Amino acid sequence: MTQGTAGLPRIAIVGGGIGGLATAAFLHREGLPSTVYEQAPRLGEVGAGLVVAPNAARQLRKLGVLEALRERAVQLDTGWEFRRWEDGTVLSSENLADACERLYGEQTYTAHRADLLRVIEAQVPVQGIALGHKCVGLDTGARPRLHFADGRTVEADVVIGADGVHSVVRGALFEASPATYSGICAFRALVPAAGAPEFARRPTQTLWIGPGHHLVHYPVSAGELVNLVAFAPAGDYTVESWTATATVEELLAEFDGWDRRLVDLIRAAGTPGRWALLDRAPLPRWSEGGTTLLGDAAHPMFPFFAQGAAQALEDAAVLARCLATGLDDPAGALRRYEESRIPRTTRIQTVSHGRSHINHLPDGPEQQDRDAAFAQDDPLVANGWIYDYDPDVALGTRAAAQR
């Protein structure tokens, strides 16, 4: 074992996004130092808003950052508010303010990614973040070695690939498998609340569904902005990048003929981002020797259940606990981590994949049956297996017995 601080293993985390920083924060909480290697010259998070469901809020509370996030997050009163595309008829909605705390012990929030990243970063020692380190290669084995674009190398006992959907670490571990073209693209935009329709400023997660398309919106940044994410047929568009953009006119064209209020919301948006949703089959394993994967590098999933960040947080919590209780055998700790996490993330990947068909049904008998079912279903209860998860319980650790 390479000797790190006070004889502890050297842990290298590739990627300074939500998953990578959360891993460093959970490791620090367990008394294990680590170094996050981030290619950017400064920390930031490309993107816009996200939903912090009860399972994510539970992990943030354990990190001691939930109250800080609440200063800028929006606690949702209503969620899963499905509306019909042409006239905004409410097909169903859930009272989150009353039900989430009662069912899962936490509320549901929406937040800007930058705000979430900021509060997690505050839990990572400054010396544990190395900026300007672009990972370009990895020598795997019992003592993995990272290679960076400027020629530097780093040897570690444990390497954690939290470097996203285009993960260099994943490519070094496993034979590259091409992504499957989903035929769907996503648009994202932020709308200043002052220019947004009143219905979009409510503390509500709203989903407009219609033929071949759906659109989600909710307030973020202490209600100062409205986050908008729309899904539409991709045509020949196959770019999977958080930095690619579209125009408001392109986004408006996708929702031509939809409820005027929704069109007004889109019209108030700034330059939308646009990316193709490329499908990837779940990996049967994430680890090899002293190297493993986490978050989107391990299990990229469609965003239809708003669980990408939540699953990265859960990964981080489980991985930190496994390493803390398996210092004498890091490779074994990584195997325990993946064995605990893969069944759950695979299931979420699968249900997220199937959601696009349900949301995008053309008008007709199948759509009418779906709408009738919405009125009867309770998604907050039906998805309880997602929201009630706790890593301590899953691992059977002492902390679980103390809950």
N, C-alpha and C positions, 0 to 999 in steps of 0.2 A: 504493500500500500504506500502511495506517495504521501509523505507526511505534510499535513497542512497545519493550521493553527492548533496549538496544544495537542498535537498528535492526531487530530481529527482528519478525516478524508478530505481531499480537495474536490470540491464540487463546482463544475462549470455549467452555466446555463446559457444556452445560445438563444438570444431573442429577448428584447426588453419590452414586450407588450404586456397585456394583462396577465396572461398565463405565466410568462417568465418572471415578472416582478412578484406575482403572488407566490410563486414557488420559493423565491428568495426570502420573502416575508415569512412564510410558514416555516421554512428551515431556520431562520433567525429565531423564531418563536420557540423552536425545539432546541436551540443552542448550537445549531450547526451553521458555520459560516459558508458562504458561497460567493461566486462572482458571476454577475450577469454581463454577458458580452453582447452589446447592441451595436449594429452597424451605423446607426444615425449619429450625428454629432451632438444631438441633444434628444432627450426623451420627449416623445409625443405619441399621439395615437391618431392615425388617419381614420376617418369615419365620422359618425355623428352620434346618434342615440342608441340606447339599448335598454332592454327590460331587465330589471333586477328582481327575479322571482324569489319566492321564499327560500328555496334551496341555496340560491346565491347569497341572499341576505344573511342566512345562517352562517356562512363561511366568513363573510365580511365582519359580522359581529365577533366571531372568534379572533379575528385579526385585530379587533379593537378599532375598526375604521368606519363602522356603519354610521355612527353618530356624526362623524365628520362629513360623510357622503350626504347625509340627510340635509345638510346645509344648502346643497345645490340640487339634490335630487327632488323628484316629485312623487309623493306617495299617492298611489292610484286609489280612487274611490270605486271605479268601475273598470272592468276588463272584459275581454272576449266579447266586446260589443260588435256583433256582426250586423252590417247594414247592406241592403240590396242596392245594387249598382245604379239603377236608373232613377230612383226616387228617395233613397236614404231610409227606407222602411227598416226599422230595427227588428231583426230576426231573433235575436237573443242577446242577453247581457248578464254579467255576473257582478254581484255586490262584493267587491274585494275587500273593502274597508272592514266589513263585519266578518267575512268568512275566512280570510287568510290567517288572521291571528288565532281564531278559534280552531281551525283545522291544522295549521302548520306552525304556529308559534311565531310567525314573522309576517310582515306586510309585503306588498309588492310595490316596487318603485320603478321609475324611469329616470335615466341619467344620461348625460353626455359622456362619451367614452373618456374624454380628457379629464373630466372630474373624477371618474373612477380610478383612472391611472394615477392621478395625483395623490389620492389618499393612500393607495397601496404603496406607491414609491416612498412615502413618508415613513413606512415601516421597514425599509431596507437601509442598512448602513451605507453611508456615502461611499466608503471605500469598497463596497461590494458591487458597484456598477462601473463597468468599463465601456465608455462610449467610443465611437469611431472604430469598432472592431467588426469588420465584415467577414463572416465565416465563409470560406470558399472550399473547404475540404475537411475530411475527418478520417484519421486512421483508427479503425476500430480494434477491439481486443481487450485484454485484461486491463491495460493502461492506455486508454484512448488519448489521441493527440489531435488538437484542433489546429487548423491552418487558416490564417487570415490574409486578406488581400494585400496587406502591406509587407508580407513576408514573416510576420511574427507567428510563433507557434506557442501553444499552451498544452501542457500535459496535465491530466486530472485522473482521479480515481473514478469519478462519476461525471458523465456528460449528459445533460438533459436538453433535448432538442425541443425548444418552444418557439421555433422559427417559422411558424405559419404554414399555409397551404402549399407553398413552394419550398418546403423545408430541405435545406442542404443535408441536415443530419439524417432525415428519413431516406434521402437518396443514397447516402453512404451505407446505411444499414441494410436496405432491402432493394431488390431489383425494381427499377422504376416501372410502374404500370400506368399507362395513359389514362387520363381522366375521360369520362364519358360525357358527351355533349348532351345537356339536359333539355335544350330548346327553350330555356327560360333565361331572361336577363332581369337584373334588378336595378332600380334607380334609387338614389337616396338624395335628400335635400333637407336643408334647415330653413324654416320660415320664421322671420321675426314675429313674435306674438302680436305686436301692434298692428301688423298687416294681415293677420290670420282671422278667418271667420270665428265667431264666438264659440261655435260647437267644437272647434278644434283646440280651443284653449282649455277646455274642461280637463280635470285630472282623470282622464279616461283613455284606455287603449282601444282604439276603434279600428275595425277591419271591414273595409268595403270589398265585397266579392261580386264577381260577374264573369261573363264568358271570357275565358282565356286570360283573365287579369285579376289581380287584387291589390289593394293599397292599404297600408297601415299607417296610422298617425297617433302621436301622443306628445304632450309637452315635456320639455327637458330644461335644464339650466335654470332651476328655480322658477319655471314658467315663462322665462324670457324668450324661449324659442319653441317651435313645434317641429318635431322630427317626423319626417315623411319617408316611407320606404314603399316602393311600388314594384310590382312584378308583372312582366308582360312577355309575349313571345319574343324570342331572341332573333329570329330570322337567321342571317348569316353572321351575327355578332358573336364572337367567341373569346373576347378579351377578358381575362380574369385578373383584374387589377383594381386596387382601392383608389388609384390615382386617375383612372380614365374618367372622362366627363362626357356629358351629353348637353343638349340645350333644353330650355323650358319648352320650346315649341315641339321638340321630339317627344317629351313627356306628355304634353297636352294632347298630341295626336293619338297617343295610346289610349287615352281616356275620353276621346271625343264621344259625345252623346251621353256621358254619365251625368249624375246629379250636378246641377249648377254650383252648389256649394262646394263640392269637391273640386270642380274645375277652378273655382275662385282660389281655393287653397293652393293648388298647383301653380296657378298663375303668379302667386305671391312668392314663390320659391326663388332662391338664388340658383346658380349654375348647378345642375344635378350631377352627382357622380353616377357612373354606369358600369356594371360589370356582369359578365356571364356567369351563370351558376353551372359549374362543371361538377359532375357527379363522380365520386370515388367510392369504391367498395370498401367496407370496413376491413381493417387489417387484422389478421389472426393473432399477431403478436406485435409488441412495440419495442422490445428490448433485445439487446445482444451484448453479453458481457457486462461492461460497466456503462453502457449507453442506453438511453431510453428516449421516448417521445412523450409529448404532452400537448394538450389543447388541439388546435387546428392541425398541427403537424402530425398528430396521431389519429384524429377522427374529425376531419372537416365534414360539416353537416349543413344541410339546407337550413335557412334561418326561420322556418315556418313555426317553430315552437320557441323561438327566442332563447335558446339554451347554449349558444356557443360560448359566451363568456362564463356562464354558470358552470358548464362542464369543465372549463379550464380551471376555475377556482376549486372545484371538487378534486380534480386531478392533483392540483398543487397540495391540497390538504392531505390527501391519501399518500402521495409520494413522500412528503416530509415526514409523516408519521412512520411510514415503512422504513425509511432510512434511519430515523432516530432510534428505532427499535431493532435495527439490523446492521449496526456499525461493523460488526465482525465479518459480515458477508454482504457487501453492497450489491453484488450481482443477484444474490438471493432476495434481497430487499426489493430490487427492481422487478423480479419475477412476481413477487407477492403483490406489488403495486398493479402490474398489468392484469394479473388474474382477478384482482378485485374490481378493476375499472372496465375492462373490455366488454363484459356482458351488458353492462348498463349503457355505455356509450354506443354500442352497436344497436341496441334497441331504440335509443333516441334517434340515431341516424336513420333507422328504418322507418319509424313513424313520421319523422320530418319529411322524408322522401315522398311518402304517400299523401301528404297534405295538399300538395299542389293540385292534384286531380280533384279533390273535394272542393277546394276553393274556386276552381276555374271552370266548373260545369257550365255548359251552355243552357240557356233557358229551355225548359221542357220537363217531362215527367221526373227524370232523375234529380233535377235541380229542385223541383217542388217537394220531392220526398226528403231531400237534404234539408230544406228550409223548415219542413215540419219537424224533423228530428232535432234541429237546433232548438226549437221551442221546448223540447222535452229533456234534452241533455243538460248536464251540469259539468262543463269542462274542468272546473276547478276541482271537482271530486274525481272525475274520470282520469285526470292527470295527476292524481295524488301520488302515484308511484314516482313521479318526477320530483314533486315539490317536498315530499316528506323525507327525502334521503338525507342521511347524516353519515359522514365518513367514519366517525368514531363507532357508530353502531355497525356499519358494514365491516369494519375491521375487528370488532369485538374487543376493543381496547378498554383499559381501565376507565378512561374518561367517559366512555359510554355508560358504564355502570353507575357513574356519579350523576348522570343527568336526572 
